[in-house]
Amino acid sequence: MRTRPDIEDLLERDAAFRVVVADRGPLPRSRTTPVKERFAFLLRTVSYQLLAGAAANTIHTRVVERLGEVTPERVLAVGAPTLREAGLSTTKAETMVRLAEAALSGRLRPETHGRRSDAEVVTEITAVKGLGPWSAQMYLMNCLARADVWPAGDYGVRVGWSLLHDLPETISERDLRRSADHLTGLRTLAARYCWAEVDRRRER
């Protein structure tokens, strides 16, 4: 049975991915998130910064409960002190408020992101203090379904790449940035399989 063309292309360019592709099969494709849900996605990335998935999910669930409706207006109405009660750090709570302010002022325009370049979207998002490249990359990958995002600073991607390529130690962010040049155009898919390899090894 033939697999998807993008996966076949990945395997032709880098055979190290064969083991995880064989085990996990084709990963679900990302779909572009509707404009009305993009602010909520960005808010969610703040909760997930530097936290394991389960802990971040618990905290963000509490954030959503306090907001009721995840909109910039509700974030400003609730305010940072109430957001901190959900388990957020002061920094993250304040970042959420700044994100809401940027959305309402027009400095952040999710409705335009679908027709703008990756670099332009990253520049706009990272202009909000507290939102760095990782947050912008997760947004590009999972919200805008962009195909060539390479989150070299993500620890899981670094570990997965190192495992797949049988490296003696976890590759550095600096080295990983250029190690996937041969996968240009497919780096979002490669990153997803790096995460999948970490999960596969954990399950063994």
C-alpha positions in Angstrom: 0.0 0.0 0.0 1.4 3.4 -1.0 1.7 6.0 1.6 1.1 9.8 1.1 3.4 11.6 -1.3 4.7 13.9 1.3 5.7 11.0 3.6 7.4 9.2 0.6 9.3 12.4 -0.1 10.4 12.6 3.6 11.7 9.0 3.5 13.5 9.5 0.2 15.3 12.5 1.7 16.1 11.1 5.1 15.8 7.3 5.6 16.2 7.7 9.4 12.5 8.4 9.6 11.6 5.0 8.3 11.3 3.3 11.7 8.9 5.8 13.1 6.8 6.1 9.9 6.5 2.3 9.9 5.4 2.2 13.5 3.1 5.2 13.5 1.9 5.3 9.9 0.6 8.5 8.3 0.1 11.2 10.9 -3.1 13.3 10.6 -2.8 16.4 8.5 -3.2 19.8 10.1 -6.1 21.9 9.0 -6.3 25.6 8.9 -8.1 26.9 12.0 -11.0 29.3 11.4 -10.2 33.0 12.0 -12.6 33.2 15.0 -10.6 30.5 16.8 -7.1 31.8 16.2 -6.9 34.1 19.2 -7.9 31.2 21.5 -5.2 29.1 20.0 -2.5 31.7 20.7 -3.8 32.1 24.3 -3.5 28.4 24.7 0.2 28.4 23.6 0.9 30.7 26.5 -0.4 28.1 29.0 1.7 25.5 27.3 5.0 27.3 27.4 7.7 25.3 29.2 5.2 22.8 30.6 4.4 19.2 30.0 1.2 18.5 28.2 -0.9 17.2 31.1 0.0 20.0 33.5 -0.5 22.7 30.8 -3.9 21.2 29.8 -5.1 21.2 33.4 -4.1 24.9 33.9 -5.5 26.0 30.5 -8.8 24.2 31.3 -9.0 26.4 34.4 -8.2 29.5 32.4 -11.0 28.8 30.0 -13.4 28.1 32.9 -12.6 31.6 34.3 -13.0 33.3 31.0 -16.2 31.6 30.0 -15.7 32.7 26.4 -12.2 32.9 25.1 -12.1 36.4 23.5 -9.8 39.4 24.0 -12.6 41.3 25.6 -13.1 38.6 28.3 -9.3 38.3 29.0 -9.2 42.1 29.7 -12.4 41.9 31.8 -11.1 39.1 33.9 -7.6 40.5 34.3 -4.2 39.0 35.2 -5.0 38.4 39.0 -7.9 36.1 38.2 -5.9 34.4 35.5 -3.2 33.7 38.0 -5.7 31.9 40.2 -6.0 29.3 37.4 -2.4 28.3 38.1 -0.6 30.6 35.6 2.6 32.4 36.6 2.5 36.1 36.8 4.4 36.4 33.6 2.0 34.1 31.6 -1.1 35.9 33.0 0.4 39.3 32.0 1.3 37.9 28.5 -2.3 36.9 28.0 -3.4 40.4 28.9 -0.9 41.9 26.4 -2.1 39.4 23.8 -5.7 40.6 24.2 -4.6 44.2 24.1 -2.7 43.6 20.9 -5.7 41.9 19.3 -8.1 44.7 20.2 -5.7 47.4 19.1 -5.1 45.9 15.7 -1.4 45.2 16.4 -2.2 41.5 16.1 -4.4 40.7 13.2 -5.2 36.9 13.0 -7.7 37.5 10.2 -4.8 38.4 7.9 -2.5 35.6 8.8 -3.8 33.2 6.2 -2.5 35.3 3.3 0.8 36.4 4.9 4.2 34.8 4.9 5.5 32.7 7.8 8.1 35.4 8.6 5.5 38.1 8.7 3.3 36.1 11.0 6.2 35.3 13.3 7.2 39.0 13.5 3.7 40.1 14.4 3.3 37.4 17.1 6.7 37.8 18.7 6.2 41.6 18.9 3.9 40.8 21.9 6.1 40.5 24.9 6.0 37.0 26.3 5.4 35.3 22.9 8.6 34.0 21.4 9.5 31.9 18.4 8.2 28.7 19.8 4.7 30.1 20.3 4.7 31.5 16.8 5.9 28.2 15.3 3.2 26.2 17.1 0.7 28.6 15.7 2.0 28.3 12.2 2.1 24.5 12.4 -1.2 23.8 14.2 -3.3 26.8 13.4 -2.3 27.8 9.9 -1.2 24.3 8.8 2.0 25.6 7.3 4.2 22.9 5.8 7.8 24.1 6.4 8.0 25.1 10.0 11.1 23.9 11.9 10.9 24.4 15.7 14.5 23.6 16.4 14.2 25.1 19.9 11.6 22.6 20.9 13.1 20.0 23.3 10.9 17.2 22.0 12.0 17.8 18.4 15.6 17.9 19.4 15.3 14.6 21.4 13.3 12.9 18.6 15.8 13.9 15.9 18.7 12.7 18.0 17.0 9.3 18.6 16.1 8.8 15.0 19.6 9.7 13.9 21.3 7.6 16.6 23.3 10.6 18.0 25.3 10.1 21.1 23.7 13.1 22.8 20.8 15.4 22.3 21.5 17.7 19.4 21.7 21.5 20.2 19.2 24.0 18.9 21.9 25.6 16.9 23.0 22.4 15.2 19.4 21.3 14.6 18.5 24.5 12.7 20.8 23.5 9.9 20.6 19.7 10.2 17.2 19.6 8.4 18.1 21.8 5.4 17.7 18.8 3.2 14.0 18.6 4.4 13.0 22.1 3.4 9.3 22.1 2.5 8.6 19.1 4.7 10.0 20.2 8.0 6.6 20.5 9.8 6.0 16.8 8.9 9.6 16.0 10.1 8.9 17.7 13.4 5.7 15.8 14.0 7.6 12.5 13.4 10.3 13.6 15.9 7.6 14.0 18.5 6.1 10.7 17.5 9.5 9.0 18.0 9.8 10.4 21.5 6.3 8.9 22.3 7.3 5.6 20.6 10.4 5.2 22.8 8.5 6.2 25.9 5.9 3.4 25.2 8.5 0.7 24.7 
